[in-house]
């Protein structure tokens, strides 16, 4: 099902997110100085993955620790940002009811649940389209100027970095987070031998969040090929190839790592408990796409 009708839920009362230690000790959870946005900004969180690499029966975005599922921590991080108007969570059809239950149980606000597609790009496309359908009674939506796309399994988001991505996206049409490569990247032959290695200093790991003007990301998905929708994973590539929009790349903090394997869930739990600094486990993130600089 690639384009099932969007489903939403409006909680009866707003959330009251608890303390979430993603900032350095002593750093306020209040809006960072100078972070003022006077145009509408919304978020799309693709959360349709099956979590095969964790080896668990439950998709990792729904795995719980400290009595809260991982995706709830990610939503909580965005809810704190006063200038974000709407958070669209895109889930597989069979998980819509589960996601609605999470929203109600943890009293999340600003959130809409949309049915995803069969691939990452198809799901993100559904989320982008949902931002321009007028919303429903009780949960109105204003078409955003900028859309932030972020992984549901990257719970450690910071407002100051979201602000940088948002302003760069508004100015350049697209912007994305990057990080230095941790390991040297090599290419292998079909027989399993070394073909060549890449000069690590020239490449970066593509991370999330990424930001786009609504017009750019909407047009990119309208123009892209079926092959892109089926096999692609990089939104910045679509913006460049189909809209001629060359993204501004911004080095992000080490906290952007993605929960990918079972061990990462334990690491995230330790961070949330305050036992470990959130930047100490970046090396655990396995990155599959690189950007040549």
N, C-alpha and C positions, 0 to 999 in steps of 0.2 A: 504494500500500500504506500504509494509515493505522495499522495496529496489528500489524505483524509481530512475531513473538516476539522478545523482547529477546535480544541476543547479548552475551557478555562474554568477557573474557580476563584471566587473572591472571598477571602476569609472574612469572618465577622468583625475581627478587630486586628489592629496592626501588631506586627511582631515586636518583640523587645529583645533584640539580639544580646547575648551575654558577652563577656569579655573574651576576645579571641586573640591570642598572643602572636600576631604576625608582625608586629612592629617591634623595634628595638625597645629595650627597657626604658621607661620614662617618657616614651613618645606618646603624645596624646592621640586618642581615637577621634578627636574632633577634626573638622574639615581643615586640611592643611592650608597654611597661609597662602593667599593668592589663588587658590583653586576656586574660581568663580566661572561658571559656564552659563551663558545667556541664550543658549539654543537647545532644542530637545535632543537628548541622547538616550538610546535604548541599547539593550544587551540581548544577544542570542547565545544561549548555552546549549550546544549539542550534547545530548545525554542518551544517545541511542545505542552505545556500544555494548557488546556482549561480555567484555572483560575476559576474553579467552586467555590472555597472558598471565592473569593472576592465578589461574588454575582453580578458581572458585565457581560454585554453581550460581552465586548471586553476582550480577554485574557490579563492578567495583564502585560505581557511583551510588549504589544503594547499600553498600556495606556500611555497617554502623560501628562506631566506637564512641565511648562516653555517651551512649544512649541517643546518638544522633547520626543519621546517614551522612556520608561524605558530601553528597550534593547539597545538603542543607547548609553545611559550612560554607560552601562556595556561594550559594545564594545570599547567605548572611553577609558575606563580605561586600557584595554589590548593594545590598539594601542599605548599608550604612552611608552610601554615597548619595547625598541629598539631591544632586543634579541629574541623577539617572532616573528616568521616568517610568521605564517598563523593563522587565526581565522576562524574556520568552525562553522557556525551557522546552526543548524538543526531545521527545522520548518515543520509543517504539510503541506501537499500538497496544501491545499486551501489557505495557507498564504505565499507561495513562492513569488508571485508577490508583495505582500505587503512588504515583507522583502527586495526585490530588490529595491523597491521604497525608502525605508528608507536608504539603503546603498547609493543610488545615491543622495538623497536629502541632506543627511548630510555628503556626500563626504568621507565615510569611506574607508579605505584602508586595505590591507591584508586579506580581508574578502571573503569567499566563502559561498554560500547558498546551502544546501543539503536537500533533501526531507527526512523527518523523517519516523519512523515506527509507529506501533499502540501502543507501550508502551515506557516507558523511556529507558529501556535497548536496545530495538531495534533501537531507534533513536540514542543513543550514539554509538552503533555499526556501524550504517551508517556513522556517522561522523568520526569514527576511520578509517573505510575502505577508505573514501574519501581522507585521508591523504597519501595514498599509491597508488593512481591511476595515478600519473604523472601530474595532473593538466591540464590546458588548455592553449592555446596560449595567452600570455599576463598576465597570472597568474600562473607561474610555481610553483610546490610544490616539495620540497625535503623531503623525508621521515624523520620524526623527530626522534631524539633519545628519547626525553621525550614528552609526551602528558599531558597537563593540562586539566582536566575536571572541568567545573564550571557552576553554574546555571545562566541562562540569567537574572534571577530576583534577583541576588545579585550584585548590581551595585557598591558596595564600595570595590574595590580591590586595594591592595597596592603592589608595586613592591618588596619591601623588603621581604614581606611574600611569594610572588610568587617565589622569589629567593630561600628561604629556602625550600619550597616544591619541587622545581625543582631539587636542589642538592641532597636532601634526596631521591627523586625518582630515580635519576641516580645511587645513591650508593646502595639502598636497593631494587630497582625494583618497589616500590610503596610507596606513602606517602600521608597522609591526615590530614586535619585540624580537631581539636577537640576543644570543649569548655566545661567548667563546666556546670553541669545541674543546671537549675534555680529552678525547683520544684522537689519534691519527686515523683518517679514513682511507681505506684501501679498496681497490676493485679486484675482483677475482675472475679467473677464466671459468668456462663451463666445466673444466676438468678439476677445478678446485685448487688451482695454483695462483700465485700472486700475478696480477696483470700490471698494476701500477698503484702508486699512492698519491694522495693529494697533499699539496703544501698547506698545512693546517692554518698558517697565518693568513691565508687568503680567503678562508671560509668561516662562516658562522652558523650556529644552529638557529633555525627558525623556531620561535616560541610563541606563546599566547600571553597576553591578549593582542588582537589585531583590531584596527579601527578603519572604517570606510565611511565616506559620505554615502547616504542612502542611495543616491542616484547611481554611483559607481558600482556598488555591490549588487544592486538590483539589475542593472544593465549587464553586468558580467554574467549573472546567472541566466538571464534571458538569451544571451548570445552564445554561451559556451556549448560545446559539443556533447553528445551523448557519452562519448568516451571519457570526457572530463568528469561528467556527473557520476559515471560508474566507477572510475579508477583513480581519479584525482583526489588530493587531500589538501592542497595549498591554495587558500583563498587569494593571497597576494599574487600568485601566478595568474589567476583568472582576471584580476583587475588589470594586470599588465598586458596580457595577451588579447583581451577582448575589449578593453576600454582605453588602452594606451596610458594607463595610470601607473607611474613608477613609484612604488611605496617608499616613504621615508622610514628608514630603519633606525631603531633606538635601542641601545643596549639596556637590557632590563636587569633587575636585581636577581640575586641567586635564588630568591624565593619562588621563582616561576616554575619550578620543576613539577613534573606531572606524575601523579600516582599511576603506575603502570603494572608493577608486579606486587605480589602478596607482601613482600618485605616493605614496600613503600607505604602500605596501609599502616603497618606498625610504626614506621617512621613518622607519618602524619599524626598518628595518635600521640606519639611522644612529644611532638612539637606543640600540639594543642594543649597537652597537659602542662606545657611549660618546662619540660625536662631537657629539651634540646633547642638551640637556636635554629630558626627556620632556614637559615642559609647554609647550615653545616652539612646538609644532606643533598645538595644539588647534584653531586656526582652520581647519585643513585638514579637520576633521570636518564632514560635511554631515548636518544633523539634520532629520528629517522629521516629528517630532511635538513639539507644544508644550503646556505646561501653564499654565492661567490661574490667577494667584494673586490 
